[in-house]
Amino acid sequence: MNLLTVRDKAIGGGNEKEFSLLFPSNSITVRELIETRVKHEVDDYNAKLGDESSPIFRGLVQPNDSEVAINGCKLKAPRAVDFQAQFESAIQGFQQNQIFVLVNDKQCESLEEQIEVKPETVVIFLRLLPLVGG
């Protein structure tokens, strides 16, 4: 298994976090990176559903029917988060330039772009936050 360091950053505010993901191969696509990351986040949240009355979802994209909370978002009614919906939303965010993926400070342009998975590789997910006003 190969370890990859992932960092989250948000333009316009928000908390930064860092974590690691494991991959079976030493080369992955941006799509596979997003899929693995989203699967990890959804599985982590869904596993906590029975332990906590209303766990906080900490993920790349905010699930439908949720509101922003400290360090994540809270679903209006406790329920399992759907992996496929989260994955599709994250892919759409990447394609619409709402989520940028930087590998060793180089921006990835395509979902099929290859990433070398090495201990020194650092991936940054940079999210644009919408402006709120009124």
PyMOL commands that place a pseudoatom at each C-alpha (Angstrom):
pseudoatom trace, name=CA, resn=MET, resi=1, chain=A, elem=C, hetatm=0, pos=[0.000, 0.000, 0.000]
pseudoatom trace, name=CA, resn=ASN, resi=2, chain=A, elem=C, hetatm=0, pos=[1.189, 3.508, -0.847]
pseudoatom trace, name=CA, resn=LEU, resi=3, chain=A, elem=C, hetatm=0, pos=[0.515, 6.504, 1.383]
pseudoatom trace, name=CA, resn=LEU, resi=4, chain=A, elem=C, hetatm=0, pos=[-0.543, 9.884, 0.000]
pseudoatom trace, name=CA, resn=THR, resi=5, chain=A, elem=C, hetatm=0, pos=[-0.710, 13.114, 2.030]
pseudoatom trace, name=CA, resn=VAL, resi=6, chain=A, elem=C, hetatm=0, pos=[-3.844, 15.198, 1.405]
pseudoatom trace, name=CA, resn=ARG, resi=7, chain=A, elem=C, hetatm=0, pos=[-4.446, 18.772, 2.553]
pseudoatom trace, name=CA, resn=ASP, resi=8, chain=A, elem=C, hetatm=0, pos=[-7.643, 20.796, 2.327]
pseudoatom trace, name=CA, resn=LYS, resi=9, chain=A, elem=C, hetatm=0, pos=[-7.633, 24.528, 1.825]
pseudoatom trace, name=CA, resn=ALA, resi=10, chain=A, elem=C, hetatm=0, pos=[-10.492, 26.922, 1.124]
pseudoatom trace, name=CA, resn=ILE, resi=11, chain=A, elem=C, hetatm=0, pos=[-10.277, 30.289, -0.563]
pseudoatom trace, name=CA, resn=GLY, resi=12, chain=A, elem=C, hetatm=0, pos=[-12.409, 32.703, 1.386]
pseudoatom trace, name=CA, resn=GLY, resi=13, chain=A, elem=C, hetatm=0, pos=[-12.000, 31.060, 4.758]
pseudoatom trace, name=CA, resn=GLY, resi=14, chain=A, elem=C, hetatm=0, pos=[-12.644, 27.741, 6.357]
pseudoatom trace, name=CA, resn=ASN, resi=15, chain=A, elem=C, hetatm=0, pos=[-10.528, 25.317, 8.289]
pseudoatom trace, name=CA, resn=GLU, resi=16, chain=A, elem=C, hetatm=0, pos=[-7.581, 23.494, 6.830]
pseudoatom trace, name=CA, resn=LYS, resi=17, chain=A, elem=C, hetatm=0, pos=[-7.058, 19.831, 7.525]
pseudoatom trace, name=CA, resn=GLU, resi=18, chain=A, elem=C, hetatm=0, pos=[-4.468, 17.226, 6.633]
pseudoatom trace, name=CA, resn=PHE, resi=19, chain=A, elem=C, hetatm=0, pos=[-4.870, 13.469, 6.419]
pseudoatom trace, name=CA, resn=SER, resi=20, chain=A, elem=C, hetatm=0, pos=[-3.458, 10.447, 4.590]
pseudoatom trace, name=CA, resn=LEU, resi=21, chain=A, elem=C, hetatm=0, pos=[-5.014, 8.016, 2.137]
pseudoatom trace, name=CA, resn=LEU, resi=22, chain=A, elem=C, hetatm=0, pos=[-3.757, 4.563, 1.187]
pseudoatom trace, name=CA, resn=PHE, resi=23, chain=A, elem=C, hetatm=0, pos=[-3.684, 3.306, -2.395]
pseudoatom trace, name=CA, resn=PRO, resi=24, chain=A, elem=C, hetatm=0, pos=[-2.806, -0.197, -3.649]
pseudoatom trace, name=CA, resn=SER, resi=25, chain=A, elem=C, hetatm=0, pos=[-0.873, 1.092, -6.674]
pseudoatom trace, name=CA, resn=ASN, resi=26, chain=A, elem=C, hetatm=0, pos=[1.811, 3.725, -7.154]
pseudoatom trace, name=CA, resn=SER, resi=27, chain=A, elem=C, hetatm=0, pos=[-0.118, 5.569, -9.879]
pseudoatom trace, name=CA, resn=ILE, resi=28, chain=A, elem=C, hetatm=0, pos=[-3.724, 6.795, -9.764]
pseudoatom trace, name=CA, resn=THR, resi=29, chain=A, elem=C, hetatm=0, pos=[-5.912, 9.200, -11.717]
pseudoatom trace, name=CA, resn=VAL, resi=30, chain=A, elem=C, hetatm=0, pos=[-7.453, 12.356, -10.294]
pseudoatom trace, name=CA, resn=ARG, resi=31, chain=A, elem=C, hetatm=0, pos=[-10.845, 10.604, -10.586]
pseudoatom trace, name=CA, resn=GLU, resi=32, chain=A, elem=C, hetatm=0, pos=[-9.568, 7.671, -8.472]
pseudoatom trace, name=CA, resn=LEU, resi=33, chain=A, elem=C, hetatm=0, pos=[-8.168, 10.113, -5.913]
pseudoatom trace, name=CA, resn=ILE, resi=34, chain=A, elem=C, hetatm=0, pos=[-11.508, 11.905, -5.590]
pseudoatom trace, name=CA, resn=GLU, resi=35, chain=A, elem=C, hetatm=0, pos=[-13.396, 8.601, -5.435]
pseudoatom trace, name=CA, resn=THR, resi=36, chain=A, elem=C, hetatm=0, pos=[-11.159, 7.201, -2.679]
pseudoatom trace, name=CA, resn=ARG, resi=37, chain=A, elem=C, hetatm=0, pos=[-11.310, 10.408, -0.699]
pseudoatom trace, name=CA, resn=VAL, resi=38, chain=A, elem=C, hetatm=0, pos=[-15.108, 10.693, -0.900]
pseudoatom trace, name=CA, resn=LYS, resi=39, chain=A, elem=C, hetatm=0, pos=[-15.547, 6.979, -0.058]
pseudoatom trace, name=CA, resn=HIS, resi=40, chain=A, elem=C, hetatm=0, pos=[-13.334, 7.433, 3.026]
pseudoatom trace, name=CA, resn=GLU, resi=41, chain=A, elem=C, hetatm=0, pos=[-15.363, 10.454, 4.199]
pseudoatom trace, name=CA, resn=VAL, resi=42, chain=A, elem=C, hetatm=0, pos=[-18.768, 8.830, 3.617]
pseudoatom trace, name=CA, resn=ASP, resi=43, chain=A, elem=C, hetatm=0, pos=[-17.734, 5.552, 5.276]
pseudoatom trace, name=CA, resn=ASP, resi=44, chain=A, elem=C, hetatm=0, pos=[-16.328, 7.445, 8.272]
pseudoatom trace, name=CA, resn=TYR, resi=45, chain=A, elem=C, hetatm=0, pos=[-19.532, 9.451, 8.718]
pseudoatom trace, name=CA, resn=ASN, resi=46, chain=A, elem=C, hetatm=0, pos=[-21.905, 6.509, 8.190]
pseudoatom trace, name=CA, resn=ALA, resi=47, chain=A, elem=C, hetatm=0, pos=[-19.977, 4.387, 10.720]
pseudoatom trace, name=CA, resn=LYS, resi=48, chain=A, elem=C, hetatm=0, pos=[-20.608, 7.051, 13.403]
pseudoatom trace, name=CA, resn=LEU, resi=49, chain=A, elem=C, hetatm=0, pos=[-24.378, 7.234, 12.848]
pseudoatom trace, name=CA, resn=GLY, resi=50, chain=A, elem=C, hetatm=0, pos=[-25.199, 4.709, 15.568]
pseudoatom trace, name=CA, resn=ASP, resi=51, chain=A, elem=C, hetatm=0, pos=[-22.681, 6.164, 18.053]
pseudoatom trace, name=CA, resn=GLU, resi=52, chain=A, elem=C, hetatm=0, pos=[-23.665, 9.834, 17.956]
pseudoatom trace, name=CA, resn=SER, resi=53, chain=A, elem=C, hetatm=0, pos=[-27.088, 11.472, 17.802]
pseudoatom trace, name=CA, resn=SER, resi=54, chain=A, elem=C, hetatm=0, pos=[-26.050, 13.931, 15.062]
pseudoatom trace, name=CA, resn=PRO, resi=55, chain=A, elem=C, hetatm=0, pos=[-22.508, 13.501, 13.848]
pseudoatom trace, name=CA, resn=ILE, resi=56, chain=A, elem=C, hetatm=0, pos=[-20.781, 16.209, 11.829]
pseudoatom trace, name=CA, resn=PHE, resi=57, chain=A, elem=C, hetatm=0, pos=[-19.994, 15.347, 8.205]
pseudoatom trace, name=CA, resn=ARG, resi=58, chain=A, elem=C, hetatm=0, pos=[-16.499, 16.484, 7.260]
pseudoatom trace, name=CA, resn=GLY, resi=59, chain=A, elem=C, hetatm=0, pos=[-16.079, 16.178, 3.544]
pseudoatom trace, name=CA, resn=LEU, resi=60, chain=A, elem=C, hetatm=0, pos=[-15.040, 17.654, 0.250]
pseudoatom trace, name=CA, resn=VAL, resi=61, chain=A, elem=C, hetatm=0, pos=[-18.639, 18.516, -0.658]
pseudoatom trace, name=CA, resn=GLN, resi=62, chain=A, elem=C, hetatm=0, pos=[-21.664, 19.287, 1.498]
pseudoatom trace, name=CA, resn=PRO, resi=63, chain=A, elem=C, hetatm=0, pos=[-24.496, 16.712, 1.368]
pseudoatom trace, name=CA, resn=ASN, resi=64, chain=A, elem=C, hetatm=0, pos=[-27.975, 17.793, 0.318]
pseudoatom trace, name=CA, resn=ASP, resi=65, chain=A, elem=C, hetatm=0, pos=[-30.275, 18.655, 3.211]
pseudoatom trace, name=CA, resn=SER, resi=66, chain=A, elem=C, hetatm=0, pos=[-27.443, 19.819, 5.458]
pseudoatom trace, name=CA, resn=GLU, resi=67, chain=A, elem=C, hetatm=0, pos=[-26.306, 23.059, 7.012]
pseudoatom trace, name=CA, resn=VAL, resi=68, chain=A, elem=C, hetatm=0, pos=[-22.827, 24.375, 7.717]
pseudoatom trace, name=CA, resn=ALA, resi=69, chain=A, elem=C, hetatm=0, pos=[-21.596, 23.642, 11.236]
pseudoatom trace, name=CA, resn=ILE, resi=70, chain=A, elem=C, hetatm=0, pos=[-18.297, 24.097, 13.031]
pseudoatom trace, name=CA, resn=ASN, resi=71, chain=A, elem=C, hetatm=0, pos=[-15.677, 21.980, 11.219]
pseudoatom trace, name=CA, resn=GLY, resi=72, chain=A, elem=C, hetatm=0, pos=[-18.127, 20.456, 8.739]
pseudoatom trace, name=CA, resn=CYS, resi=73, chain=A, elem=C, hetatm=0, pos=[-21.850, 20.254, 8.174]
pseudoatom trace, name=CA, resn=LYS, resi=74, chain=A, elem=C, hetatm=0, pos=[-24.795, 18.751, 9.992]
pseudoatom trace, name=CA, resn=LEU, resi=75, chain=A, elem=C, hetatm=0, pos=[-27.606, 16.910, 8.272]
pseudoatom trace, name=CA, resn=LYS, resi=76, chain=A, elem=C, hetatm=0, pos=[-31.057, 18.236, 9.174]
pseudoatom trace, name=CA, resn=ALA, resi=77, chain=A, elem=C, hetatm=0, pos=[-32.188, 14.690, 9.987]
pseudoatom trace, name=CA, resn=PRO, resi=78, chain=A, elem=C, hetatm=0, pos=[-29.654, 11.962, 10.846]
pseudoatom trace, name=CA, resn=ARG, resi=79, chain=A, elem=C, hetatm=0, pos=[-29.318, 9.581, 7.911]
pseudoatom trace, name=CA, resn=ALA, resi=80, chain=A, elem=C, hetatm=0, pos=[-26.663, 7.721, 5.982]
pseudoatom trace, name=CA, resn=VAL, resi=81, chain=A, elem=C, hetatm=0, pos=[-24.845, 9.813, 3.379]
pseudoatom trace, name=CA, resn=ASP, resi=82, chain=A, elem=C, hetatm=0, pos=[-25.026, 8.428, -0.158]
pseudoatom trace, name=CA, resn=PHE, resi=83, chain=A, elem=C, hetatm=0, pos=[-21.547, 7.794, -1.599]
pseudoatom trace, name=CA, resn=GLN, resi=84, chain=A, elem=C, hetatm=0, pos=[-22.636, 8.027, -5.239]
pseudoatom trace, name=CA, resn=ALA, resi=85, chain=A, elem=C, hetatm=0, pos=[-24.326, 11.410, -4.775]
pseudoatom trace, name=CA, resn=GLN, resi=86, chain=A, elem=C, hetatm=0, pos=[-21.266, 12.788, -2.949]
pseudoatom trace, name=CA, resn=PHE, resi=87, chain=A, elem=C, hetatm=0, pos=[-18.888, 11.416, -5.591]
pseudoatom trace, name=CA, resn=GLU, resi=88, chain=A, elem=C, hetatm=0, pos=[-20.909, 12.881, -8.472]
pseudoatom trace, name=CA, resn=SER, resi=89, chain=A, elem=C, hetatm=0, pos=[-21.079, 16.247, -6.699]
pseudoatom trace, name=CA, resn=ALA, resi=90, chain=A, elem=C, hetatm=0, pos=[-17.307, 16.251, -6.141]
pseudoatom trace, name=CA, resn=ILE, resi=91, chain=A, elem=C, hetatm=0, pos=[-16.630, 15.362, -9.805]
pseudoatom trace, name=CA, resn=GLN, resi=92, chain=A, elem=C, hetatm=0, pos=[-18.986, 18.138, -10.906]
pseudoatom trace, name=CA, resn=GLY, resi=93, chain=A, elem=C, hetatm=0, pos=[-17.212, 20.571, -8.562]
pseudoatom trace, name=CA, resn=PHE, resi=94, chain=A, elem=C, hetatm=0, pos=[-13.863, 19.675, -10.145]
pseudoatom trace, name=CA, resn=GLN, resi=95, chain=A, elem=C, hetatm=0, pos=[-15.244, 20.032, -13.682]
pseudoatom trace, name=CA, resn=GLN, resi=96, chain=A, elem=C, hetatm=0, pos=[-16.847, 23.402, -12.885]
pseudoatom trace, name=CA, resn=ASN, resi=97, chain=A, elem=C, hetatm=0, pos=[-13.667, 24.795, -11.277]
pseudoatom trace, name=CA, resn=GLN, resi=98, chain=A, elem=C, hetatm=0, pos=[-15.164, 24.947, -7.785]
pseudoatom trace, name=CA, resn=ILE, resi=99, chain=A, elem=C, hetatm=0, pos=[-12.636, 22.383, -6.554]
pseudoatom trace, name=CA, resn=PHE, resi=100, chain=A, elem=C, hetatm=0, pos=[-9.013, 22.453, -7.662]
pseudoatom trace, name=CA, resn=VAL, resi=101, chain=A, elem=C, hetatm=0, pos=[-6.561, 19.602, -7.180]
pseudoatom trace, name=CA, resn=LEU, resi=102, chain=A, elem=C, hetatm=0, pos=[-2.883, 20.518, -6.856]
pseudoatom trace, name=CA, resn=VAL, resi=103, chain=A, elem=C, hetatm=0, pos=[-0.216, 17.825, -6.816]
pseudoatom trace, name=CA, resn=ASN, resi=104, chain=A, elem=C, hetatm=0, pos=[3.110, 19.093, -5.527]
pseudoatom trace, name=CA, resn=ASP, resi=105, chain=A, elem=C, hetatm=0, pos=[1.873, 22.641, -6.291]
pseudoatom trace, name=CA, resn=LYS, resi=106, chain=A, elem=C, hetatm=0, pos=[0.933, 21.797, -9.917]
pseudoatom trace, name=CA, resn=GLN, resi=107, chain=A, elem=C, hetatm=0, pos=[-2.734, 22.111, -10.858]
pseudoatom trace, name=CA, resn=CYS, resi=108, chain=A, elem=C, hetatm=0, pos=[-4.409, 19.021, -12.318]
pseudoatom trace, name=CA, resn=GLU, resi=109, chain=A, elem=C, hetatm=0, pos=[-6.460, 19.833, -15.405]
pseudoatom trace, name=CA, resn=SER, resi=110, chain=A, elem=C, hetatm=0, pos=[-8.201, 16.518, -16.112]
pseudoatom trace, name=CA, resn=LEU, resi=111, chain=A, elem=C, hetatm=0, pos=[-9.903, 13.717, -14.214]
pseudoatom trace, name=CA, resn=GLU, resi=112, chain=A, elem=C, hetatm=0, pos=[-7.736, 11.236, -16.123]
pseudoatom trace, name=CA, resn=GLU, resi=113, chain=A, elem=C, hetatm=0, pos=[-4.444, 12.934, -15.219]
pseudoatom trace, name=CA, resn=GLN, resi=114, chain=A, elem=C, hetatm=0, pos=[-2.024, 10.532, -13.538]
pseudoatom trace, name=CA, resn=ILE, resi=115, chain=A, elem=C, hetatm=0, pos=[-0.670, 11.095, -10.018]
pseudoatom trace, name=CA, resn=GLU, resi=116, chain=A, elem=C, hetatm=0, pos=[2.398, 9.298, -8.669]
pseudoatom trace, name=CA, resn=VAL, resi=117, chain=A, elem=C, hetatm=0, pos=[1.697, 7.989, -5.178]
pseudoatom trace, name=CA, resn=LYS, resi=118, chain=A, elem=C, hetatm=0, pos=[4.907, 8.438, -3.197]
pseudoatom trace, name=CA, resn=PRO, resi=119, chain=A, elem=C, hetatm=0, pos=[5.580, 9.458, 0.421]
pseudoatom trace, name=CA, resn=GLU, resi=120, chain=A, elem=C, hetatm=0, pos=[6.773, 12.882, -0.710]
pseudoatom trace, name=CA, resn=THR, resi=121, chain=A, elem=C, hetatm=0, pos=[3.712, 13.556, -2.911]
pseudoatom trace, name=CA, resn=VAL, resi=122, chain=A, elem=C, hetatm=0, pos=[1.372, 16.182, -1.438]
pseudoatom trace, name=CA, resn=VAL, resi=123, chain=A, elem=C, hetatm=0, pos=[-2.126, 16.712, -2.799]
pseudoatom trace, name=CA, resn=ILE, resi=124, chain=A, elem=C, hetatm=0, pos=[-4.023, 19.890, -2.009]
pseudoatom trace, name=CA, resn=PHE, resi=125, chain=A, elem=C, hetatm=0, pos=[-7.764, 20.171, -2.526]
pseudoatom trace, name=CA, resn=LEU, resi=126, chain=A, elem=C, hetatm=0, pos=[-8.566, 23.849, -2.911]
pseudoatom trace, name=CA, resn=ARG, resi=127, chain=A, elem=C, hetatm=0, pos=[-12.264, 24.728, -2.638]
pseudoatom trace, name=CA, resn=LEU, resi=128, chain=A, elem=C, hetatm=0, pos=[-13.847, 28.006, -3.653]
pseudoatom trace, name=CA, resn=LEU, resi=129, chain=A, elem=C, hetatm=0, pos=[-16.460, 29.139, -1.155]
pseudoatom trace, name=CA, resn=PRO, resi=130, chain=A, elem=C, hetatm=0, pos=[-19.470, 31.056, -2.463]
pseudoatom trace, name=CA, resn=LEU, resi=131, chain=A, elem=C, hetatm=0, pos=[-19.920, 34.631, -1.326]
pseudoatom trace, name=CA, resn=VAL, resi=132, chain=A, elem=C, hetatm=0, pos=[-22.773, 35.202, 1.073]
pseudoatom trace, name=CA, resn=GLY, resi=133, chain=A, elem=C, hetatm=0, pos=[-24.540, 38.514, 1.301]
pseudoatom trace, name=CA, resn=GLY, resi=134, chain=A, elem=C, hetatm=0, pos=[-27.797, 40.290, 1.852]
for i in range(1, 134): cmd.bond("trace and resi %d" % i, "trace and resi %d" % (i + 1))
show_as sticks, trace
zoom trace
